[in-house]
Amino acid sequence: MVRGEATGLPLLADGKG
């Protein structure tokens, strides 16, 4: 799964950080 930063989606970004 790509990181939120890569996709630009805040939802996935939250999972990253």
C-alpha positions in Angstrom: 0.0 0.0 0.0 1.3 3.4 -1.0 1.7 6.0 1.7 -0.7 8.9 2.1 2.0 11.4 1.0 2.4 9.5 -2.2 -1.3 9.4 -3.0 -2.0 12.9 -1.6 -4.9 11.6 0.5 -5.2 12.9 4.0 -6.8 9.7 5.1 -3.8 7.6 4.1 -1.5 10.4 5.3 -2.9 10.0 8.8 -2.0 6.3 8.7 1.6 7.2 7.6 2.2 9.7 10.3 
